[in-house]
Amino acid sequence: MTIEHHDLVHELPEFRDAIHELKVKDAHFARLFDEYHDITKEVERMQAEIEPVATRVEEDYKLKRLQLKDELYAMLRASRN
């Protein structure tokens, strides 16, 4: 099974510079960014069956990752204004 990587720069390449800038200047963004990537790593481990879990647990992690991505995306869009 091919594992799809969901790092934020890969997911939102048009915001590459803004991601870097906000990680440096905004502690809240940096914390959410780190949390997003920690969850992404866990999901990838689950998908690779390195850390087998119930489907519901994996889905919960994916939902949390999506919520974080939405929040980060909103912050990135706001930073452009």
mmCIF file of the N, C-alpha and C atoms, coordinates in Angstrom:
data_MODEL
# 
_entry.id   MODEL 
# 
loop_
_atom_site.group_PDB 
_atom_site.id 
_atom_site.type_symbol 
_atom_site.label_atom_id 
_atom_site.label_alt_id 
_atom_site.label_comp_id 
_atom_site.label_asym_id 
_atom_site.label_entity_id 
_atom_site.label_seq_id 
_atom_site.pdbx_PDB_ins_code 
_atom_site.Cartn_x 
_atom_site.Cartn_y 
_atom_site.Cartn_z 
_atom_site.occupancy 
_atom_site.B_iso_or_equiv 
_atom_site.pdbx_formal_charge 
_atom_site.auth_seq_id 
_atom_site.auth_comp_id 
_atom_site.auth_asym_id 
_atom_site.auth_atom_id 
_atom_site.pdbx_PDB_model_num 
ATOM 1   N N  . MET A 1 1  ? 0.845   -1.185 0.000  1.00 0.00 ? 1  MET A N  1 
ATOM 2   C CA . MET A 1 1  ? 0.000   0.000  0.000  1.00 0.00 ? 1  MET A CA 1 
ATOM 3   C C  . MET A 1 1  ? 0.886   1.243  0.000  1.00 0.00 ? 1  MET A C  1 
ATOM 4   N N  . THR A 1 2  ? 0.613   2.161  -0.876 1.00 0.00 ? 2  THR A N  1 
ATOM 5   C CA . THR A 1 2  ? 1.359   3.405  -0.958 1.00 0.00 ? 2  THR A CA 1 
ATOM 6   C C  . THR A 1 2  ? 0.808   4.382  0.071  1.00 0.00 ? 2  THR A C  1 
ATOM 7   N N  . ILE A 1 3  ? 1.717   4.941  0.859  1.00 0.00 ? 3  ILE A N  1 
ATOM 8   C CA . ILE A 1 3  ? 1.322   5.907  1.875  1.00 0.00 ? 3  ILE A CA 1 
ATOM 9   C C  . ILE A 1 3  ? 1.456   7.302  1.280  1.00 0.00 ? 3  ILE A C  1 
ATOM 10  N N  . GLU A 1 4  ? 0.372   8.047  1.320  1.00 0.00 ? 4  GLU A N  1 
ATOM 11  C CA . GLU A 1 4  ? 0.364   9.413  0.810  1.00 0.00 ? 4  GLU A CA 1 
ATOM 12  C C  . GLU A 1 4  ? 0.810   10.359 1.920  1.00 0.00 ? 4  GLU A C  1 
ATOM 13  N N  . HIS A 1 5  ? 1.783   11.208 1.625  1.00 0.00 ? 5  HIS A N  1 
ATOM 14  C CA . HIS A 1 5  ? 2.287   12.139 2.623  1.00 0.00 ? 5  HIS A CA 1 
ATOM 15  C C  . HIS A 1 5  ? 1.456   13.420 2.601  1.00 0.00 ? 5  HIS A C  1 
ATOM 16  N N  . HIS A 1 6  ? 1.131   13.901 3.785  1.00 0.00 ? 6  HIS A N  1 
ATOM 17  C CA . HIS A 1 6  ? 0.258   15.064 3.906  1.00 0.00 ? 6  HIS A CA 1 
ATOM 18  C C  . HIS A 1 6  ? 0.927   16.203 4.654  1.00 0.00 ? 6  HIS A C  1 
ATOM 19  N N  . ASP A 1 7  ? 2.249   16.376 4.454  1.00 0.00 ? 7  ASP A N  1 
ATOM 20  C CA . ASP A 1 7  ? 2.873   17.507 5.123  1.00 0.00 ? 7  ASP A CA 1 
ATOM 21  C C  . ASP A 1 7  ? 2.250   18.793 4.585  1.00 0.00 ? 7  ASP A C  1 
ATOM 22  N N  . LEU A 1 8  ? 2.236   19.827 5.418  1.00 0.00 ? 8  LEU A N  1 
ATOM 23  C CA . LEU A 1 8  ? 1.489   21.043 5.096  1.00 0.00 ? 8  LEU A CA 1 
ATOM 24  C C  . LEU A 1 8  ? 2.019   21.747 3.848  1.00 0.00 ? 8  LEU A C  1 
ATOM 25  N N  . VAL A 1 9  ? 3.321   21.783 3.657  1.00 0.00 ? 9  VAL A N  1 
ATOM 26  C CA . VAL A 1 9  ? 3.886   22.436 2.474  1.00 0.00 ? 9  VAL A CA 1 
ATOM 27  C C  . VAL A 1 9  ? 3.477   21.681 1.209  1.00 0.00 ? 9  VAL A C  1 
ATOM 28  N N  . HIS A 1 10 ? 3.406   20.361 1.296  1.00 0.00 ? 10 HIS A N  1 
ATOM 29  C CA . HIS A 1 10 ? 2.961   19.554 0.152  1.00 0.00 ? 10 HIS A CA 1 
ATOM 30  C C  . HIS A 1 10 ? 1.473   19.795 -0.129 1.00 0.00 ? 10 HIS A C  1 
ATOM 31  N N  . GLU A 1 11 ? 0.704   19.918 0.933  1.00 0.00 ? 11 GLU A N  1 
ATOM 32  C CA . GLU A 1 11 ? -0.739  20.117 0.796  1.00 0.00 ? 11 GLU A CA 1 
ATOM 33  C C  . GLU A 1 11 ? -1.091  21.527 0.318  1.00 0.00 ? 11 GLU A C  1 
ATOM 34  N N  . LEU A 1 12 ? -0.307  22.514 0.737  1.00 0.00 ? 12 LEU A N  1 
ATOM 35  C CA . LEU A 1 12 ? -0.595  23.922 0.413  1.00 0.00 ? 12 LEU A CA 1 
ATOM 36  C C  . LEU A 1 12 ? 0.658   24.603 -0.141 1.00 0.00 ? 12 LEU A C  1 
ATOM 37  N N  . PRO A 1 13 ? 1.148   24.155 -1.288 1.00 0.00 ? 13 PRO A N  1 
ATOM 38  C CA . PRO A 1 13 ? 2.423   24.681 -1.803 1.00 0.00 ? 13 PRO A CA 1 
ATOM 39  C C  . PRO A 1 13 ? 2.398   26.183 -2.097 1.00 0.00 ? 13 PRO A C  1 
ATOM 40  N N  . GLU A 1 14 ? 1.234   26.724 -2.390 1.00 0.00 ? 14 GLU A N  1 
ATOM 41  C CA . GLU A 1 14 ? 1.141   28.158 -2.681 1.00 0.00 ? 14 GLU A CA 1 
ATOM 42  C C  . GLU A 1 14 ? 1.407   29.015 -1.440 1.00 0.00 ? 14 GLU A C  1 
ATOM 43  N N  . PHE A 1 15 ? 1.409   28.376 -0.266 1.00 0.00 ? 15 PHE A N  1 
ATOM 44  C CA . PHE A 1 15 ? 1.647   29.088 0.989  1.00 0.00 ? 15 PHE A CA 1 
ATOM 45  C C  . PHE A 1 15 ? 3.018   28.775 1.582  1.00 0.00 ? 15 PHE A C  1 
ATOM 46  N N  . ARG A 1 16 ? 3.919   28.223 0.793  1.00 0.00 ? 16 ARG A N  1 
ATOM 47  C CA . ARG A 1 16 ? 5.234   27.806 1.297  1.00 0.00 ? 16 ARG A CA 1 
ATOM 48  C C  . ARG A 1 16 ? 5.910   28.920 2.101  1.00 0.00 ? 16 ARG A C  1 
ATOM 49  N N  . ASP A 1 17 ? 6.009   30.109 1.527  1.00 0.00 ? 17 ASP A N  1 
ATOM 50  C CA . ASP A 1 17 ? 6.684   31.225 2.212  1.00 0.00 ? 17 ASP A CA 1 
ATOM 51  C C  . ASP A 1 17 ? 5.915   31.676 3.444  1.00 0.00 ? 17 ASP A C  1 
ATOM 52  N N  . ALA A 1 18 ? 4.600   31.738 3.332  1.00 0.00 ? 18 ALA A N  1 
ATOM 53  C CA . ALA A 1 18 ? 3.774   32.171 4.460  1.00 0.00 ? 18 ALA A CA 1 
ATOM 54  C C  . ALA A 1 18 ? 3.852   31.162 5.611  1.00 0.00 ? 18 ALA A C  1 
ATOM 55  N N  . ILE A 1 19 ? 3.935   29.879 5.299  1.00 0.00 ? 19 ILE A N  1 
ATOM 56  C CA . ILE A 1 19 ? 4.068   28.856 6.337  1.00 0.00 ? 19 ILE A CA 1 
ATOM 57  C C  . ILE A 1 19 ? 5.352   29.096 7.124  1.00 0.00 ? 19 ILE A C  1 
ATOM 58  N N  . HIS A 1 20 ? 6.437   29.301 6.410  1.00 0.00 ? 20 HIS A N  1 
ATOM 59  C CA . HIS A 1 20 ? 7.715   29.551 7.085  1.00 0.00 ? 20 HIS A CA 1 
ATOM 60  C C  . HIS A 1 20 ? 7.644   30.807 7.945  1.00 0.00 ? 20 HIS A C  1 
ATOM 61  N N  . GLU A 1 21 ? 7.104   31.869 7.377  1.00 0.00 ? 21 GLU A N  1 
ATOM 62  C CA . GLU A 1 21 ? 7.019   33.140 8.099  1.00 0.00 ? 21 GLU A CA 1 
ATOM 63  C C  . GLU A 1 21 ? 6.181   33.014 9.365  1.00 0.00 ? 21 GLU A C  1 
ATOM 64  N N  . LEU A 1 22 ? 5.021   32.367 9.262  1.00 0.00 ? 22 LEU A N  1 
ATOM 65  C CA . LEU A 1 22 ? 4.153   32.225 10.432 1.00 0.00 ? 22 LEU A CA 1 
ATOM 66  C C  . LEU A 1 22 ? 4.758   31.294 11.480 1.00 0.00 ? 22 LEU A C  1 
ATOM 67  N N  . LYS A 1 23 ? 5.470   30.258 11.041 1.00 0.00 ? 23 LYS A N  1 
ATOM 68  C CA . LYS A 1 23 ? 6.120   29.365 12.012 1.00 0.00 ? 23 LYS A CA 1 
ATOM 69  C C  . LYS A 1 23 ? 7.115   30.138 12.862 1.00 0.00 ? 23 LYS A C  1 
ATOM 70  N N  . VAL A 1 24 ? 7.778   31.112 12.275 1.00 0.00 ? 24 VAL A N  1 
ATOM 71  C CA . VAL A 1 24 ? 8.792   31.894 12.977 1.00 0.00 ? 24 VAL A CA 1 
ATOM 72  C C  . VAL A 1 24 ? 8.156   32.992 13.830 1.00 0.00 ? 24 VAL A C  1 
ATOM 73  N N  . LYS A 1 25 ? 7.108   33.621 13.323 1.00 0.00 ? 25 LYS A N  1 
ATOM 74  C CA . LYS A 1 25 ? 6.557   34.819 13.972 1.00 0.00 ? 25 LYS A CA 1 
ATOM 75  C C  . LYS A 1 25 ? 5.342   34.580 14.866 1.00 0.00 ? 25 LYS A C  1 
ATOM 76  N N  . ASP A 1 26 ? 4.654   33.466 14.710 1.00 0.00 ? 26 ASP A N  1 
ATOM 77  C CA . ASP A 1 26 ? 3.393   33.247 15.421 1.00 0.00 ? 26 ASP A CA 1 
ATOM 78  C C  . ASP A 1 26 ? 3.464   31.934 16.208 1.00 0.00 ? 26 ASP A C  1 
ATOM 79  N N  . ALA A 1 27 ? 3.585   32.030 17.524 1.00 0.00 ? 27 ALA A N  1 
ATOM 80  C CA . ALA A 1 27 ? 3.735   30.846 18.375 1.00 0.00 ? 27 ALA A CA 1 
ATOM 81  C C  . ALA A 1 27 ? 2.514   29.920 18.280 1.00 0.00 ? 27 ALA A C  1 
ATOM 82  N N  . HIS A 1 28 ? 1.328   30.496 18.163 1.00 0.00 ? 28 HIS A N  1 
ATOM 83  C CA . HIS A 1 28 ? 0.115   29.679 18.056 1.00 0.00 ? 28 HIS A CA 1 
ATOM 84  C C  . HIS A 1 28 ? 0.137   28.883 16.747 1.00 0.00 ? 28 HIS A C  1 
ATOM 85  N N  . PHE A 1 29 ? 0.480   29.529 15.654 1.00 0.00 ? 29 PHE A N  1 
ATOM 86  C CA . PHE A 1 29 ? 0.586   28.837 14.369 1.00 0.00 ? 29 PHE A CA 1 
ATOM 87  C C  . PHE A 1 29 ? 1.642   27.732 14.463 1.00 0.00 ? 29 PHE A C  1 
ATOM 88  N N  . ALA A 1 30 ? 2.787   28.045 15.052 1.00 0.00 ? 30 ALA A N  1 
ATOM 89  C CA . ALA A 1 30 ? 3.870   27.057 15.172 1.00 0.00 ? 30 ALA A CA 1 
ATOM 90  C C  . ALA A 1 30 ? 3.414   25.845 15.969 1.00 0.00 ? 30 ALA A C  1 
ATOM 91  N N  . ARG A 1 31 ? 2.647   26.064 17.044 1.00 0.00 ? 31 ARG A N  1 
ATOM 92  C CA . ARG A 1 31 ? 2.152   24.952 17.857 1.00 0.00 ? 31 ARG A CA 1 
ATOM 93  C C  . ARG A 1 31 ? 1.176   24.092 17.065 1.00 0.00 ? 31 ARG A C  1 
ATOM 94  N N  . LEU A 1 32 ? 0.253   24.729 16.342 1.00 0.00 ? 32 LEU A N  1 
ATOM 95  C CA . LEU A 1 32 ? -0.703  23.989 15.521 1.00 0.00 ? 32 LEU A CA 1 
ATOM 96  C C  . LEU A 1 32 ? 0.010   23.249 14.388 1.00 0.00 ? 32 LEU A C  1 
ATOM 97  N N  . PHE A 1 33 ? 0.999   23.881 13.786 1.00 0.00 ? 33 PHE A N  1 
ATOM 98  C CA . PHE A 1 33 ? 1.793   23.272 12.729 1.00 0.00 ? 33 PHE A CA 1 
ATOM 99  C C  . PHE A 1 33 ? 2.468   22.001 13.243 1.00 0.00 ? 33 PHE A C  1 
ATOM 100 N N  . ASP A 1 34 ? 3.096   22.090 14.417 1.00 0.00 ? 34 ASP A N  1 
ATOM 101 C CA . ASP A 1 34 ? 3.759   20.921 15.004 1.00 0.00 ? 34 ASP A CA 1 
ATOM 102 C C  . ASP A 1 34 ? 2.756   19.817 15.326 1.00 0.00 ? 34 ASP A C  1 
ATOM 103 N N  . GLU A 1 35 ? 1.603   20.193 15.857 1.00 0.00 ? 35 GLU A N  1 
ATOM 104 C CA . GLU A 1 35 ? 0.564   19.217 16.177 1.00 0.00 ? 35 GLU A CA 1 
ATOM 105 C C  . GLU A 1 35 ? 0.062   18.539 14.903 1.00 0.00 ? 35 GLU A C  1 
ATOM 106 N N  . TYR A 1 36 ? -0.137  19.326 13.847 1.00 0.00 ? 36 TYR A N  1 
ATOM 107 C CA . TYR A 1 36 ? -0.571  18.777 12.554 1.00 0.00 ? 36 TYR A CA 1 
ATOM 108 C C  . TYR A 1 36 ? 0.431   17.728 12.069 1.00 0.00 ? 36 TYR A C  1 
ATOM 109 N N  . HIS A 1 37 ? 1.708   18.046 12.147 1.00 0.00 ? 37 HIS A N  1 
ATOM 110 C CA . HIS A 1 37 ? 2.723   17.112 11.651 1.00 0.00 ? 37 HIS A CA 1 
ATOM 111 C C  . HIS A 1 37 ? 2.887   15.894 12.555 1.00 0.00 ? 37 HIS A C  1 
ATOM 112 N N  . ASP A 1 38 ? 2.710   16.052 13.848 1.00 0.00 ? 38 ASP A N  1 
ATOM 113 C CA . ASP A 1 38 ? 2.749   14.896 14.749 1.00 0.00 ? 38 ASP A CA 1 
ATOM 114 C C  . ASP A 1 38 ? 1.609   13.937 14.434 1.00 0.00 ? 38 ASP A C  1 
ATOM 115 N N  . ILE A 1 39 ? 0.416   14.479 14.228 1.00 0.00 ? 39 ILE A N  1 
ATOM 116 C CA . ILE A 1 39 ? -0.738  13.643 13.899 1.00 0.00 ? 39 ILE A CA 1 
ATOM 117 C C  . ILE A 1 39 ? -0.544  12.989 12.538 1.00 0.00 ? 39 ILE A C  1 
ATOM 118 N N  . THR A 1 40 ? -0.002  13.731 11.586 1.00 0.00 ? 40 THR A N  1 
ATOM 119 C CA . THR A 1 40 ? 0.253   13.180 10.260 1.00 0.00 ? 40 THR A CA 1 
ATOM 120 C C  . THR A 1 40 ? 1.204   11.986 10.344 1.00 0.00 ? 40 THR A C  1 
ATOM 121 N N  . LYS A 1 41 ? 2.253   12.113 11.136 1.00 0.00 ? 41 LYS A N  1 
ATOM 122 C CA . LYS A 1 41 ? 3.190   10.993 11.309 1.00 0.00 ? 41 LYS A CA 1 
ATOM 123 C C  . LYS A 1 41 ? 2.489   9.781  11.905 1.00 0.00 ? 41 LYS A C  1 
ATOM 124 N N  . GLU A 1 42 ? 1.626   10.006 12.881 1.00 0.00 ? 42 GLU A N  1 
ATOM 125 C CA . GLU A 1 42 ? 0.892   8.904  13.505 1.00 0.00 ? 42 GLU A CA 1 
ATOM 126 C C  . GLU A 1 42 ? -0.035  8.230  12.492 1.00 0.00 ? 42 GLU A C  1 
ATOM 127 N N  . VAL A 1 43 ? -0.732  9.021  11.689 1.00 0.00 ? 43 VAL A N  1 
ATOM 128 C CA . VAL A 1 43 ? -1.627  8.455  10.668 1.00 0.00 ? 43 VAL A CA 1 
ATOM 129 C C  . VAL A 1 43 ? -0.822  7.619  9.677  1.00 0.00 ? 43 VAL A C  1 
ATOM 130 N N  . GLU A 1 44 ? 0.324   8.130  9.259  1.00 0.00 ? 44 GLU A N  1 
ATOM 131 C CA . GLU A 1 44 ? 1.161   7.379  8.318  1.00 0.00 ? 44 GLU A CA 1 
ATOM 132 C C  . GLU A 1 44 ? 1.627   6.066  8.928  1.00 0.00 ? 44 GLU A C  1 
ATOM 133 N N  . ARG A 1 45 ? 1.947   6.064  10.224 1.00 0.00 ? 45 ARG A N  1 
ATOM 134 C CA . ARG A 1 45 ? 2.339   4.828  10.905 1.00 0.00 ? 45 ARG A CA 1 
ATOM 135 C C  . ARG A 1 45 ? 1.169   3.849  10.945 1.00 0.00 ? 45 ARG A C  1 
ATOM 136 N N  . MET A 1 46 ? -0.025  4.367  11.179 1.00 0.00 ? 46 MET A N  1 
ATOM 137 C CA . MET A 1 46 ? -1.214  3.517  11.204 1.00 0.00 ? 46 MET A CA 1 
ATOM 138 C C  . MET A 1 46 ? -1.474  2.923  9.826  1.00 0.00 ? 46 MET A C  1 
ATOM 139 N N  . GLN A 1 47 ? -1.363  3.750  8.792  1.00 0.00 ? 47 GLN A N  1 
ATOM 140 C CA . GLN A 1 47 ? -1.623  3.284  7.430  1.00 0.00 ? 47 GLN A CA 1 
ATOM 141 C C  . GLN A 1 47 ? -0.596  2.258  6.981  1.00 0.00 ? 47 GLN A C  1 
ATOM 142 N N  . ALA A 1 48 ? 0.634   2.392  7.441  1.00 0.00 ? 48 ALA A N  1 
ATOM 143 C CA . ALA A 1 48 ? 1.691   1.446  7.093  1.00 0.00 ? 48 ALA A CA 1 
ATOM 144 C C  . ALA A 1 48 ? 1.629   0.203  7.985  1.00 0.00 ? 48 ALA A C  1 
ATOM 145 N N  . GLU A 1 49 ? 0.685   0.202  8.912  1.00 0.00 ? 49 GLU A N  1 
ATOM 146 C CA . GLU A 1 49 ? 0.479   -0.874 9.869  1.00 0.00 ? 49 GLU A CA 1 
ATOM 147 C C  . GLU A 1 49 ? 1.705   -1.110 10.741 1.00 0.00 ? 49 GLU A C  1 
ATOM 148 N N  . ILE A 1 50 ? 2.492   -0.053 10.937 1.00 0.00 ? 50 ILE A N  1 
ATOM 149 C CA . ILE A 1 50 ? 3.592   -0.089 11.897 1.00 0.00 ? 50 ILE A CA 1 
ATOM 150 C C  . ILE A 1 50 ? 2.993   -0.058 13.297 1.00 0.00 ? 50 ILE A C  1 
ATOM 151 N N  . GLU A 1 51 ? 1.900   0.679  13.397 1.00 0.00 ? 51 GLU A N  1 
ATOM 152 C CA . GLU A 1 51 ? 1.182   0.812  14.658 1.00 0.00 ? 51 GLU A CA 1 
ATOM 153 C C  . GLU A 1 51 ? -0.294  0.500  14.391 1.00 0.00 ? 51 GLU A C  1 
ATOM 154 N N  . PRO A 1 52 ? -0.635  -0.786 14.327 1.00 0.00 ? 52 PRO A N  1 
ATOM 155 C CA . PRO A 1 52 ? -2.014  -1.144 14.002 1.00 0.00 ? 52 PRO A CA 1 
ATOM 156 C C  . PRO A 1 52 ? -3.004  -0.666 15.072 1.00 0.00 ? 52 PRO A C  1 
ATOM 157 N N  . VAL A 1 53 ? -4.093  -0.110 14.614 1.00 0.00 ? 53 VAL A N  1 
ATOM 158 C CA . VAL A 1 53 ? -5.140  0.384  15.503 1.00 0.00 ? 53 VAL A CA 1 
ATOM 159 C C  . VAL A 1 53 ? -6.490  0.089  14.851 1.00 0.00 ? 53 VAL A C  1 
ATOM 160 N N  . ALA A 1 54 ? -7.536  0.275  15.614 1.00 0.00 ? 54 ALA A N  1 
ATOM 161 C CA . ALA A 1 54 ? -8.888  0.114  15.080 1.00 0.00 ? 54 ALA A CA 1 
ATOM 162 C C  . ALA A 1 54 ? -9.146  1.199  14.033 1.00 0.00 ? 54 ALA A C  1 
ATOM 163 N N  . THR A 1 55 ? -9.953  0.889  13.061 1.00 0.00 ? 55 THR A N  1 
ATOM 164 C CA . THR A 1 55 ? -10.285 1.829  11.996 1.00 0.00 ? 55 THR A CA 1 
ATOM 165 C C  . THR A 1 55 ? -10.826 3.136  12.577 1.00 0.00 ? 55 THR A C  1 
ATOM 166 N N  . ARG A 1 56 ? -11.624 3.040  13.610 1.00 0.00 ? 56 ARG A N  1 
ATOM 167 C CA . ARG A 1 56 ? -12.224 4.234  14.229 1.00 0.00 ? 56 ARG A CA 1 
ATOM 168 C C  . ARG A 1 56 ? -11.140 5.172  14.775 1.00 0.00 ? 56 ARG A C  1 
ATOM 169 N N  . VAL A 1 57 ? -10.106 4.611  15.374 1.00 0.00 ? 57 VAL A N  1 
ATOM 170 C CA . VAL A 1 57 ? -9.010  5.418  15.914 1.00 0.00 ? 57 VAL A CA 1 
ATOM 171 C C  . VAL A 1 57 ? -8.306  6.159  14.775 1.00 0.00 ? 57 VAL A C  1 
ATOM 172 N N  . GLU A 1 58 ? -8.025  5.442  13.703 1.00 0.00 ? 58 GLU A N  1 
ATOM 173 C CA . GLU A 1 58 ? -7.376  6.068  12.548 1.00 0.00 ? 58 GLU A CA 1 
ATOM 174 C C  . GLU A 1 58 ? -8.250  7.174  11.970 1.00 0.00 ? 58 GLU A C  1 
ATOM 175 N N  . GLU A 1 59 ? -9.536  6.929  11.863 1.00 0.00 ? 59 GLU A N  1 
ATOM 176 C CA . GLU A 1 59 ? -10.454 7.946  11.338 1.00 0.00 ? 59 GLU A CA 1 
ATOM 177 C C  . GLU A 1 59 ? -10.513 9.169  12.249 1.00 0.00 ? 59 GLU A C  1 
ATOM 178 N N  . ASP A 1 60 ? -10.459 8.953  13.563 1.00 0.00 ? 60 ASP A N  1 
ATOM 179 C CA . ASP A 1 60 ? -10.446 10.076 14.503 1.00 0.00 ? 60 ASP A CA 1 
ATOM 180 C C  . ASP A 1 60 ? -9.194  10.939 14.308 1.00 0.00 ? 60 ASP A C  1 
ATOM 181 N N  . TYR A 1 61 ? -8.052  10.281 14.108 1.00 0.00 ? 61 TYR A N  1 
ATOM 182 C CA . TYR A 1 61 ? -6.814  11.013 13.854 1.00 0.00 ? 61 TYR A CA 1 
ATOM 183 C C  . TYR A 1 61 ? -6.903  11.803 12.553 1.00 0.00 ? 61 TYR A C  1 
ATOM 184 N N  . LYS A 1 62 ? -7.463  11.202 11.528 1.00 0.00 ? 62 LYS A N  1 
ATOM 185 C CA . LYS A 1 62 ? -7.601  11.888 10.244 1.00 0.00 ? 62 LYS A CA 1 
ATOM 186 C C  . LYS A 1 62 ? -8.522  13.098 10.371 1.00 0.00 ? 62 LYS A C  1 
ATOM 187 N N  . LEU A 1 63 ? -9.584  12.958 11.137 1.00 0.00 ? 63 LEU A N  1 
ATOM 188 C CA . LEU A 1 63 ? -10.509 14.076 11.350 1.00 0.00 ? 63 LEU A CA 1 
ATOM 189 C C  . LEU A 1 63 ? -9.807  15.213 12.096 1.00 0.00 ? 63 LEU A C  1 
ATOM 190 N N  . LYS A 1 64 ? -9.049  14.884 13.119 1.00 0.00 ? 64 LYS A N  1 
ATOM 191 C CA . LYS A 1 64 ? -8.313  15.903 13.863 1.00 0.00 ? 64 LYS A CA 1 
ATOM 192 C C  . LYS A 1 64 ? -7.312  16.606 12.944 1.00 0.00 ? 64 LYS A C  1 
ATOM 193 N N  . ARG A 1 65 ? -6.632  15.826 12.077 1.00 0.00 ? 65 ARG A N  1 
ATOM 194 C CA . ARG A 1 65 ? -5.674  16.413 11.137 1.00 0.00 ? 65 ARG A CA 1 
ATOM 195 C C  . ARG A 1 65 ? -6.384  17.380 10.189 1.00 0.00 ? 65 ARG A C  1 
ATOM 196 N N  . LEU A 1 66 ? -7.561  17.013 9.720  1.00 0.00 ? 66 LEU A N  1 
ATOM 197 C CA . LEU A 1 66 ? -8.320  17.878 8.822  1.00 0.00 ? 66 LEU A CA 1 
ATOM 198 C C  . LEU A 1 66 ? -8.756  19.162 9.520  1.00 0.00 ? 66 LEU A C  1 
ATOM 199 N N  . GLN A 1 67 ? -9.167  19.055 10.775 1.00 0.00 ? 67 GLN A N  1 
ATOM 200 C CA . GLN A 1 67 ? -9.556  20.245 11.533 1.00 0.00 ? 67 GLN A CA 1 
ATOM 201 C C  . GLN A 1 67 ? -8.365  21.191 11.712 1.00 0.00 ? 67 GLN A C  1 
ATOM 202 N N  . LEU A 1 68 ? -7.206  20.614 12.024 1.00 0.00 ? 68 LEU A N  1 
ATOM 203 C CA . LEU A 1 68 ? -5.998  21.435 12.157 1.00 0.00 ? 68 LEU A CA 1 
ATOM 204 C C  . LEU A 1 68 ? -5.630  22.079 10.829 1.00 0.00 ? 68 LEU A C  1 
ATOM 205 N N  . LYS A 1 69 ? -5.733  21.324 9.758  1.00 0.00 ? 69 LYS A N  1 
ATOM 206 C CA . LYS A 1 69 ? -5.405  21.866 8.430  1.00 0.00 ? 69 LYS A CA 1 
ATOM 207 C C  . LYS A 1 69 ? -6.332  23.028 8.090  1.00 0.00 ? 69 LYS A C  1 
ATOM 208 N N  . ASP A 1 70 ? -7.610  22.893 8.395  1.00 0.00 ? 70 ASP A N  1 
ATOM 209 C CA . ASP A 1 70 ? -8.568  23.977 8.146  1.00 0.00 ? 70 ASP A CA 1 
ATOM 210 C C  . ASP A 1 70 ? -8.194  25.234 8.938  1.00 0.00 ? 70 ASP A C  1 
ATOM 211 N N  . GLU A 1 71 ? -7.811  25.037 10.200 1.00 0.00 ? 71 GLU A N  1 
ATOM 212 C CA . GLU A 1 71 ? -7.450  26.176 11.037 1.00 0.00 ? 71 GLU A CA 1 
ATOM 213 C C  . GLU A 1 71 ? -6.162  26.833 10.529 1.00 0.00 ? 71 GLU A C  1 
ATOM 214 N N  . LEU A 1 72 ? -5.181  26.016 10.175 1.00 0.00 ? 72 LEU A N  1 
ATOM 215 C CA . LEU A 1 72 ? -3.922  26.546 9.642  1.00 0.00 ? 72 LEU A CA 1 
ATOM 216 C C  . LEU A 1 72 ? -4.164  27.278 8.319  1.00 0.00 ? 72 LEU A C  1 
ATOM 217 N N  . TYR A 1 73 ? -5.006  26.707 7.473  1.00 0.00 ? 73 TYR A N  1 
ATOM 218 C CA . TYR A 1 73 ? -5.324  27.334 6.187  1.00 0.00 ? 73 TYR A CA 1 
ATOM 219 C C  . TYR A 1 73 ? -5.971  28.703 6.399  1.00 0.00 ? 73 TYR A C  1 
ATOM 220 N N  . ALA A 1 74 ? -6.888  28.787 7.355  1.00 0.00 ? 74 ALA A N  1 
ATOM 221 C CA . ALA A 1 74 ? -7.544  30.065 7.647  1.00 0.00 ? 74 ALA A CA 1 
ATOM 222 C C  . ALA A 1 74 ? -6.514  31.095 8.122  1.00 0.00 ? 74 ALA A C  1 
ATOM 223 N N  . MET A 1 75 ? -5.574  30.660 8.939  1.00 0.00 ? 75 MET A N  1 
ATOM 224 C CA . MET A 1 75 ? -4.532  31.576 9.411  1.00 0.00 ? 75 MET A CA 1 
ATOM 225 C C  . MET A 1 75 ? -3.627  32.016 8.259  1.00 0.00 ? 75 MET A C  1 
ATOM 226 N N  . LEU A 1 76 ? -3.319  31.117 7.353  1.00 0.00 ? 76 LEU A N  1 
ATOM 227 C CA . LEU A 1 76 ? -2.488  31.448 6.201  1.00 0.00 ? 76 LEU A CA 1 
ATOM 228 C C  . LEU A 1 76 ? -3.189  32.442 5.286  1.00 0.00 ? 76 LEU A C  1 
ATOM 229 N N  . ARG A 1 77 ? -4.480  32.205 5.042  1.00 0.00 ? 77 ARG A N  1 
ATOM 230 C CA . ARG A 1 77 ? -5.237  33.145 4.194  1.00 0.00 ? 77 ARG A CA 1 
ATOM 231 C C  . ARG A 1 77 ? -5.308  34.511 4.835  1.00 0.00 ? 77 ARG A C  1 
ATOM 232 N N  . ALA A 1 78 ? -5.533  34.555 6.155  1.00 0.00 ? 78 ALA A N  1 
ATOM 233 C CA . ALA A 1 78 ? -5.618  35.837 6.869  1.00 0.00 ? 78 ALA A CA 1 
ATOM 234 C C  . ALA A 1 78 ? -4.278  36.574 6.823  1.00 0.00 ? 78 ALA A C  1 
ATOM 235 N N  . SER A 1 79 ? -3.198  35.827 6.793  1.00 0.00 ? 79 SER A N  1 
ATOM 236 C CA . SER A 1 79 ? -1.868  36.475 6.775  1.00 0.00 ? 79 SER A CA 1 
ATOM 237 C C  . SER A 1 79 ? -1.591  37.168 5.450  1.00 0.00 ? 79 SER A C  1 
ATOM 238 N N  . ARG A 1 80 ? -2.297  36.790 4.418  1.00 0.00 ? 80 ARG A N  1 
ATOM 239 C CA . ARG A 1 80 ? -2.115  37.406 3.092  1.00 0.00 ? 80 ARG A CA 1 
ATOM 240 C C  . ARG A 1 80 ? -2.818  38.756 2.990  1.00 0.00 ? 80 ARG A C  1 
ATOM 241 N N  . ASN A 1 81 ? -3.728  39.029 3.891  1.00 0.00 ? 81 ASN A N  1 
ATOM 242 C CA . ASN A 1 81 ? -4.498  40.287 3.856  1.00 0.00 ? 81 ASN A CA 1 
ATOM 243 C C  . ASN A 1 81 ? -3.815  41.388 4.630  1.00 0.00 ? 81 ASN A C  1 
# 
